[in-house]
Amino acid sequence: MSAADGLTRRGAIGVAAATLLTAGARAQTPAVVRAPAGDFVGTIDGGVHAFRGIRYGRAERFRAPRPVVSPGQTVRAQAFGAVCPQKGSYGPQSEDCLFLNVWTAEPRRTAARPVMLYIHGGAYSNGSVTDPLNDGQRLAARGDVVVVTVNHRLNAFGYLYLARLDPRFPDSGNAGQLDLILALRWVRDNIASFGGDPDRVMVFGQSGGGAKIATMMAMPAARGLFHRAATMSGQQVTASGPLNATMRAKAYLAKLGGGDVATMPTAALVDALDATDPILGGGVYFGPVLDMTWLTRHPFWPDAAPQGLRIPMMLGNTHDETRAFIALGSAKVQGLTWDNVAARMAPELRIDILPEWVVAQYRAHFPTWTPLDVFYGATTAGRSWRGQVIEAEERARAGAPAHVYQVDFASRVDPRRGAFHTMDIPLVFGTLDAKGSDTGTGADARTASQAMQDSFVAFARTGDPNHAGLPRWPAYALDTRATMIFDARSRVENDPRRWERELFARVPYIQPGT
């Protein structure tokens, strides 16, 4: 049996669309949907049926997940499930965290809606879809689509590569990816019961969520489970090699201080996450591993994985990415001058380039910029935008171009932060007034949000993001590099920020983690 076949068998649960038990339900009547995996009792949220906390699998620590179905049994799906243990507060945490959520307009047997499955950001170490920014109600209502959000294993629980150290855990380095693949299999087998079309599944994800999607473009076990893909500031040009991943696992285990990692308390595993990375420094890096079982080649190096070329893809970034995770008040940028900006900037670029030369180039090209402007401009272009450029270029070279966008809509709450990393989340979900949103709720924010929502919905429906009310958005080609600029008034630009792109193209790019 192959690795792809061994994850879970399809069985008979996806044979027929199930029966909706509450067709024509009144606004306050809980939604009940009979699906192959169980009879799910949800809630109604603004005219949209919501099913929260549906268990799609279980997993023993560091092992591949197993599907969970309860055919014919009534399952209350009215509250979010636990999230993966991690540093920080993201609600109730548990290693038992394989839950998904579904939002859908009232299902109709005659309408198979596009499915939009969202994977949250937070690198590979933290985050959750219980964040109010990625609540699916408004997107489902506006687009007449079925929205699915997924929690899965993260950090050491999802990506600690133990295969070369402990034969009990051959799948440990990609367990988090396998969770997502299992969730997609659940969608394939059950989503018709919620009014969704299992043959029109779009995965979209921001930051680490987008990187997980880019990785799945090269994973044989994910083949055929999704039909469009959109990454929002989440590029995974490469994957960690097994030798580096083993070095990281050893550093993490040393931080634990001995004992059987399979039976240690959850809290101990979380406490050890601040182990020092032996390759990059800082906290130990976790991410997909080139284990030659589940992931047998790099997703976008030296080219775009052939498996993903047939899947329409949308690639996006925000104009001021690093203003999100290098805070204006941090020691890295406080007191910046022309004398220290190169030294401060160097470790944040994450590439081997002469920082003094970079500063000189920026000063010559942008003579009115301050040291702070140069710091954020260079770290965004060299660190956080470069992967997206490479992905778009590799697809174009292979004859499978993507549609590329850039978010220029800047924060209305703190304009100094510009269009920072994560700004696109509330714009796509329509959660402009949710806690954590910096978009504001004015007419300009609503206009930008509607343009992004309608493009994502059109892409889910047809594989083409064009729609009425938006300038014609061509696919990305190397001779034009057409890019949709989402803003209060969206527009198309050819090769935006060309000078910065060409500047950093002179230096080989090695993604952190490799």
C-alpha positions in Angstrom: 0.0 0.0 0.0 1.4 3.4 -1.0 1.8 6.3 1.5 -1.1 8.2 -0.2 -3.4 5.2 0.1 -2.3 4.5 3.7 -3.5 7.8 5.1 -7.2 6.9 5.0 -9.4 4.9 2.7 -12.2 6.6 1.0 -14.7 3.9 1.7 -18.3 4.4 0.8 -19.0 7.6 2.7 -18.8 9.8 -0.4 -21.0 7.8 -2.6 -24.2 9.9 -2.5 -25.2 13.3 -1.5 -27.1 13.2 1.8 -30.5 14.5 2.7 -31.1 17.9 4.1 -33.4 17.5 7.1 -34.4 21.1 7.4 -35.1 22.4 3.9 -37.1 25.6 4.3 -36.1 26.0 8.0 -37.1 29.2 9.6 -34.5 31.8 10.6 -34.2 30.7 14.3 -34.4 27.0 13.7 -31.1 25.2 14.1 -29.8 23.8 10.9 -29.6 20.0 10.7 -27.7 18.4 7.9 -27.5 14.6 7.3 -24.1 13.8 5.8 -22.2 10.6 5.4 -20.0 11.5 8.4 -23.0 12.2 10.7 -26.1 14.2 11.3 -24.9 17.7 12.1 -26.9 20.2 14.2 -25.7 23.7 13.6 -26.8 27.3 14.2 -28.1 30.1 11.9 -25.9 33.1 11.8 -27.1 36.1 9.8 -29.1 33.9 7.5 -26.2 31.5 7.0 -26.1 28.0 8.4 -23.0 27.6 10.6 -21.5 24.3 11.8 -18.7 24.7 14.2 -16.4 22.2 15.7 -16.9 19.2 13.4 -14.4 16.6 14.2 -12.7 15.3 11.0 -10.0 13.1 12.6 -8.0 12.0 15.6 -4.3 11.5 15.9 -1.9 10.0 18.3 1.1 12.2 19.0 3.5 12.5 16.1 1.5 10.0 14.0 -0.6 10.3 10.8 -4.2 11.2 11.5 -7.2 8.8 11.3 -10.6 9.8 9.9 -13.6 10.0 12.3 -17.1 9.5 11.1 -20.4 8.9 12.9 -22.9 7.9 10.2 -26.5 8.2 11.4 -25.5 9.7 14.7 -26.6 13.2 15.8 -23.6 15.5 16.3 -23.9 19.0 17.8 -21.7 21.4 15.8 -22.4 24.6 17.6 -19.1 25.6 19.2 -15.5 25.8 17.9 -13.2 22.9 18.8 -9.9 23.2 20.6 -6.8 24.5 18.8 -3.4 23.0 18.7 -1.2 23.7 21.8 1.1 26.7 21.2 2.6 29.7 22.8 0.2 32.5 23.4 -3.6 32.6 23.9 -5.8 31.3 21.1 -8.7 29.9 23.1 -8.9 26.4 24.5 -5.9 24.3 23.5 -5.6 20.5 23.2 -3.7 18.0 21.2 -7.1 16.7 20.2 -7.6 19.6 17.8 -8.7 18.1 14.4 -11.8 20.2 13.9 -13.3 22.1 11.0 -16.1 24.6 10.6 -18.6 25.1 7.7 -20.7 28.1 6.7 -23.3 27.7 4.0 -26.4 29.4 2.8 -29.4 27.1 3.1 -28.5 24.0 1.1 -30.5 23.3 -2.0 -30.2 20.0 -3.8 -30.2 21.8 -7.2 -27.3 24.1 -6.3 -23.8 22.8 -5.8 -21.9 25.8 -4.6 -18.1 26.4 -4.9 -16.2 25.5 -1.7 -13.6 27.8 -0.2 -11.4 26.0 2.4 -9.3 28.4 4.4 -6.0 27.5 6.2 -4.9 30.0 8.9 -1.5 31.7 9.2 0.9 31.8 12.0 3.9 30.2 10.2 3.8 26.5 11.1 3.8 27.2 14.9 0.7 29.1 16.0 -2.6 30.5 14.9 -6.2 29.3 14.7 -9.3 29.6 12.6 -11.3 30.6 15.7 -9.9 34.1 15.2 -12.9 36.4 14.5 -11.0 37.8 11.5 -11.6 34.6 9.6 -15.2 33.9 10.5 -16.8 32.6 7.3 -20.3 34.0 7.7 -20.0 37.2 5.5 -18.0 35.5 2.8 -20.5 32.7 2.5 -23.4 35.2 2.4 -21.8 37.5 -0.2 -20.5 34.9 -2.5 -23.1 32.2 -2.2 -20.3 29.8 -1.5 -19.6 27.1 1.2 -16.8 28.3 3.4 -14.7 25.8 5.4 -12.0 26.6 8.0 -9.7 24.1 9.4 -7.6 23.6 12.6 -4.7 21.2 12.5 -1.5 20.3 14.3 1.3 22.9 14.5 4.8 23.4 15.8 6.3 20.3 17.3 3.0 18.5 17.3 2.7 18.8 13.5 6.2 19.2 12.2 8.8 17.7 14.6 10.8 15.4 12.3 11.6 12.3 14.3 11.7 9.7 11.5 15.6 9.4 11.6 15.6 9.3 15.4 12.6 7.1 16.4 11.1 4.4 14.1 7.7 4.8 15.8 7.1 8.2 14.1 7.9 7.9 10.4 5.2 10.6 9.5 6.0 13.1 12.2 7.7 15.7 10.1 4.6 16.3 7.9 1.8 15.4 10.4 0.3 18.9 10.1 0.2 18.6 6.3 -1.5 15.2 6.6 -4.1 16.7 8.9 -5.0 19.2 6.2 -5.1 16.5 3.6 -7.5 14.5 5.8 -9.7 17.5 6.2 -9.8 17.9 2.4 -10.9 14.2 2.1 -13.6 14.9 4.6 -14.8 17.8 2.4 -14.7 15.6 -0.7 -16.9 13.0 1.0 -19.3 15.2 2.9 -19.5 18.7 1.5 -22.3 18.0 -1.0 -24.6 17.6 2.0 -23.9 21.2 2.9 -24.7 22.4 -0.6 -21.0 22.4 -1.8 -19.5 21.0 -5.0 -16.8 18.5 -4.2 -15.4 19.1 -7.7 -14.9 22.8 -7.1 -12.9 23.1 -4.0 -10.6 26.1 -3.6 -8.0 26.2 -0.9 -6.9 29.6 0.3 -4.6 30.6 3.1 -2.7 33.5 4.5 1.0 33.5 5.5 1.8 30.1 6.9 -1.6 28.9 5.6 -0.6 29.9 2.0 2.8 28.2 2.5 1.0 25.0 3.5 -1.0 25.2 0.4 2.1 25.7 -1.8 3.6 22.6 -0.2 0.4 20.6 -0.9 0.8 21.5 -4.6 3.8 19.0 -4.5 2.3 16.3 -2.2 1.0 13.2 -4.0 -1.5 12.5 -1.2 -3.2 15.9 -2.0 -3.6 15.2 -5.7 -7.2 15.7 -6.8 -8.5 17.0 -3.5 -8.6 20.7 -4.5 -9.1 22.4 -7.8 -7.9 26.0 -7.3 -5.4 27.5 -4.9 -4.8 31.0 -3.5 -1.9 32.0 -1.3 -2.1 35.3 0.6 1.4 36.3 1.6 2.3 32.7 2.0 5.1 31.4 -0.2 6.9 28.1 0.2 9.6 28.0 -2.4 11.4 25.2 -0.7 11.0 22.6 2.1 13.3 21.7 4.9 15.7 18.9 4.1 15.8 15.8 6.4 19.3 16.5 7.8 18.5 20.0 8.9 15.1 18.9 10.2 16.9 16.2 12.3 19.3 18.8 13.7 16.4 20.9 14.7 14.7 17.9 16.3 17.8 17.2 18.3 18.0 20.8 19.6 14.3 20.6 20.6 14.7 17.3 22.3 17.7 18.6 24.2 15.6 21.5 25.4 13.1 18.9 26.7 15.9 17.4 28.8 15.4 13.7 28.1 12.5 11.2 28.6 10.1 9.7 26.2 8.8 12.5 24.0 5.7 10.4 23.2 4.5 10.5 26.8 5.7 13.8 28.1 3.0 16.3 29.3 1.7 18.6 26.6 2.8 21.7 28.6 6.4 20.5 28.5 6.4 20.2 24.7 5.0 23.7 24.5 7.6 25.1 26.9 10.4 23.7 24.8 9.3 25.5 21.6 11.7 28.3 22.5 14.7 26.0 21.9 17.3 27.8 19.8 17.4 26.9 16.1 20.8 25.4 15.4 20.8 26.7 11.8 19.0 30.0 11.8 19.2 31.1 15.4 16.1 32.4 17.2 13.3 30.0 18.0 13.5 26.5 16.5 11.9 26.4 13.0 9.2 23.9 12.3 7.8 23.2 8.8 7.3 20.6 6.1 10.1 18.2 5.6 11.4 16.5 2.4 10.9 13.1 3.9 10.7 11.2 0.6 7.5 9.6 1.7 4.8 12.3 1.8 6.9 15.1 0.3 9.4 13.9 -2.4 10.5 17.1 -4.0 10.6 20.8 -3.2 7.4 22.6 -4.1 8.9 25.4 -6.2 12.6 24.7 -6.5 14.2 24.3 -9.0 10.9 24.7 -10.7 7.2 24.6 -10.0 6.2 21.0 -9.1 4.5 19.5 -12.2 1.6 18.1 -10.0 0.4 21.7 -9.3 0.7 23.1 -12.8 -2.9 22.1 -13.8 -4.4 23.9 -10.7 -5.3 27.5 -11.3 -3.4 29.6 -8.7 -3.7 33.1 -7.3 -0.7 34.6 -5.5 -0.9 37.7 -3.4 1.1 39.9 -1.0 0.7 43.1 0.9 2.8 46.2 0.1 4.3 46.6 3.5 4.6 43.0 4.8 7.2 43.4 7.5 5.5 46.3 9.2 3.4 43.7 10.8 6.0 41.5 12.6 8.7 44.1 13.1 6.8 46.5 15.2 7.4 50.3 15.1 8.1 50.2 18.8 10.6 47.4 18.7 14.3 47.7 19.5 15.1 46.7 15.9 13.8 50.0 14.5 13.9 52.4 17.4 16.7 55.0 16.9 17.4 54.0 13.3 19.9 56.2 11.6 22.0 55.9 8.4 24.8 54.7 10.5 23.0 51.7 12.0 20.3 50.8 9.5 22.4 48.3 7.5 23.4 46.4 10.6 19.9 46.3 12.0 18.4 45.3 8.6 20.9 42.5 7.8 19.4 39.7 10.0 15.9 40.6 8.9 16.6 40.2 5.2 17.2 36.5 5.7 19.4 36.4 2.6 23.2 36.6 2.2 23.5 40.1 0.7 25.8 43.0 1.6 23.4 45.2 3.6 25.5 48.4 3.2 25.2 48.0 -0.5 21.4 47.5 -0.3 21.1 50.7 1.8 23.2 52.7 -0.7 21.1 51.4 -3.6 17.8 52.4 -1.8 19.2 55.9 -0.9 20.2 56.5 -4.5 16.8 55.4 -5.9 14.6 56.9 -3.2 16.4 60.0 -2.0 13.5 61.2 0.1 13.2 57.9 2.1 14.2 57.8 5.8 16.2 55.0 7.4 12.9 53.5 8.6 11.4 53.6 5.1 14.5 51.8 3.7 14.4 49.2 6.6 10.8 48.2 5.9 11.0 48.5 2.1 14.1 46.3 1.8 13.0 43.7 4.3 9.6 43.4 2.6 11.0 43.1 -0.9 14.0 40.9 0.0 12.4 38.7 2.6 8.6 38.6 2.3 7.8 39.3 -1.3 10.6 37.4 -3.0 9.1 34.0 -2.6 5.9 35.1 -4.3 7.8 36.5 -7.3 9.7 33.2 -7.7 6.5 31.2 -7.6 4.8 33.4 -10.2 7.9 33.2 -12.4 8.2 29.5 -12.2 4.6 28.9 -13.1 4.8 31.3 -16.0 7.9 29.6 -17.3 6.1 26.3 -17.2 3.1 27.6 -19.1 0.8 27.6 -16.1 0.7 31.3 -15.1 -1.0 32.5 -12.0 -3.0 35.6 -11.3 -1.0 37.9 -9.1 -2.2 40.6 -6.7 -0.8 43.2 -4.3 -2.7 44.8 -1.4 -2.0 48.5 -1.2 -5.0 49.3 1.0 -3.3 50.7 4.1 -4.4 50.6 7.7 -7.1 53.2 8.6 -6.5 52.5 12.3 -2.7 53.1 12.3 -1.7 54.6 9.0 2.0 54.3 9.9 1.8 50.6 9.4 0.7 50.8 5.8 -0.6 47.7 4.1 1.0 45.3 6.5 1.0 41.5 6.7 -2.5 40.2 7.5 -4.3 43.3 6.1 -5.8 41.0 3.5 -7.6 38.7 5.9 -10.5 41.0 6.9 -10.7 42.3 3.4 -11.3 38.8 2.0 -13.6 37.6 4.7 -15.5 40.9 5.0 -14.7 41.0 8.8 -13.8 44.7 8.7 -15.3 45.3 12.2 -13.9 42.2 13.8 -11.4 42.4 16.7 -7.9 42.8 15.3 -8.9 44.4 12.0 -7.1 47.6 11.1 -9.0 48.3 7.9 -11.7 50.6 9.4 -15.3 50.3 8.3 -15.5 53.3 5.9 -16.7 53.3 2.4 -13.2 52.9 1.1 -12.6 49.7 3.1 -15.9 48.3 2.0 -15.1 49.0 -1.6 -11.7 47.3 -1.3 -13.1 44.4 0.6 -15.9 43.8 -2.0 -13.4 43.8 -4.8 -11.3 41.2 -3.1 -14.2 39.1 -2.0 -15.7 39.0 -5.5 -12.4 38.1 -7.0 -11.8 35.2 -4.6 -15.4 34.0 -5.2 -15.1 34.2 -8.9 -11.8 32.3 -8.7 -13.4 29.6 -6.6 -16.3 29.4 -9.1 -14.4 29.4 -12.4 -10.6 29.5 -11.8 -10.6 33.1 -13.1 -10.7 36.1 -10.6 -12.2 38.5 -13.1 -15.6 39.9 -12.4 -17.8 42.9 -13.2 -16.7 46.1 -11.7 -13.0 45.3 -11.7 -10.5 46.3 -14.3 -9.5 43.3 -16.6 -6.9 41.3 -14.7 -4.6 39.3 -17.0 -2.6 36.3 -15.9 1.0 36.8 -14.9 3.4 36.5 -17.8 7.2 37.3 -17.7 6.9 40.0 -20.4 4.2 42.0 -18.6 4.0 40.8 -15.0 0.4 42.1 -14.7 -0.6 42.6 -11.1 -3.9 43.6 -9.6 -3.4 46.3 -7.0 -6.3 46.1 -4.5 -7.0 49.4 -2.9 -9.9 51.8 -2.4 -9.8 52.0 -6.2 -8.3 48.8 -7.6 -6.2 48.8 -10.7 -3.8 46.7 -12.8 -0.1 47.6 -13.0 2.5 45.8 -15.0 5.6 44.9 -13.0 5.0 47.0 -9.9 8.1 47.7 -7.8 10.2 46.5 -10.7 13.3 48.2 -9.4 13.1 46.3 -6.0 12.3 43.0 -7.7 15.4 43.3 -10.0 17.6 44.4 -7.1 17.0 41.3 -5.1 16.9 39.0 -8.1 20.7 39.4 -8.2 21.1 37.3 -5.1 20.2 33.6 -4.7 17.2 33.1 -2.5 17.1 30.4 0.1 13.9 30.2 2.1 14.4 29.9 5.9 14.0 26.4 7.0 15.9 24.7 4.2 
